[in-house]
Amino acid sequence: QVQLVESGGGLVQAGGSLRLSCAASGRTFSSSAMGWFRQAPGKEREFVAAISWTGGITDYADSVKGRFTISRDNAKNTVYLRMTSLKPEDTAVYYCNLIRGTKATTDYWGQGTQVTVSS
């Protein structure tokens, strides 16, 4: 069982940067691969990035590769998403969750954090 709280979103101009954080409950976080997902207006939730338990393996959607970086700090029970060179099409609510491949493995969704990129 894990509870997830996303933060760090906001309004930013195209080309700008943001760092999102996901605070998770206890021990389960440290032994689980974690991922970021996003849901834009009128679209289904989609995979953004994933990171293995130890942080040694990462994976990204083609749309964000080279611009976003996922990382984690298991001592703080936190996963991060550093977003750079933001585009208006990155506008979405961003969520974190436990992950296998590109799919969330639980229904323990947080409330997400809104990212809005203006042109």
N, C-alpha and C positions, 0 to 999 in steps of 0.2 A: 504494500500500500504506500502511496506517495501523494502528497499534496503539492501543487505547483502554483507559484505566484510569479507572473511575468511583470517586468517593469522596464522603463528606459525609453519608451516610445515618445513620439512628439512630432512636431511640424518642422520640416527642414526643406531647404531649397534643393533643387536638383544639383547633383555634384557634391552634396554635403555628406556628413557622416553621423552615425548614431551607434551607441552600444547598448544592446538589450541584455537584460539579466533575467534569469529564471532561478528562483529560490525554491528548492525542493526539500521535502521532509527526509529525515534520518538516513538509516543505513542502506535502504534500497537504492537510493540515488548513486551511491559510490560503487555499486556492483552492476550497474545497468548502463547500456548504451543510451544516449540521449539525443533527441532531435528537435529541430525547430520546424514549424509549419506556419503557413500563413493563409488567410482567406481574404480575398479582395472582394469588393462589392460585385454582386452578381455572379460570383464564381465559387466553385467548391474549394474546400481546404486542400492545400497542396504541400508537398514536401519541399523543404528549403535546404536543410543541412543536417548532418548527423555526426556524432563523435562516439568512439568506442569507450568502454569502461575506463581504460587507462589514459585515454586521450591520444593514443598513438596512431589511430586510424580515423580519418575524416572523409566525408562524402558530401557533395554539393549538387544541387540542381544546376543544370546547364545555364539557366537564366541568371544565376548569381555567382557562378564560379569565377574566381579572380577578383571579385569585389567584396564578398562576405567571408568572414573567418569565424568558425566556431571553436570554442575552447571551454575548458571546465576546470574548476577548482574543487576537488572532492572534499578537502578540509572545510570548505565553506558551504558545501552542498549546493553549489551554484554552477550553472552553465551560462555561457555568454554567446552573443552573436555580434561581432563587430561588422558593421555595414559601412562601406565606403562607396563613393561614386554613385550615390543613390539616384534612381530614376523615378519619374512619376508612376511607372508601372510597378514599382515596389510598394506602392500604397496598399496597405492591408492591415488586418489585425494579426499580430504574430503570437503564436502559441508554442510552448514547449511540451514535450512528453517523452516517456520512455519509447524506444524505437527498436525495431528489427528490420533491417533493410531500409526501406523508405516508408514503412507503415508504422503507425503508433500501435503499441501493444496493450494499452489500457484506455479506459474511458475517463481517466482522471484529468480532464482538461481544466486548466485554470481559466480566468476571465480574459486572458490575452492582454496585449498592449498595442495601442493604435500607433501605426507609423503612417504619416502623411507626407508625401514628397510633392512639393509644388514646382511647377515649371517656370 
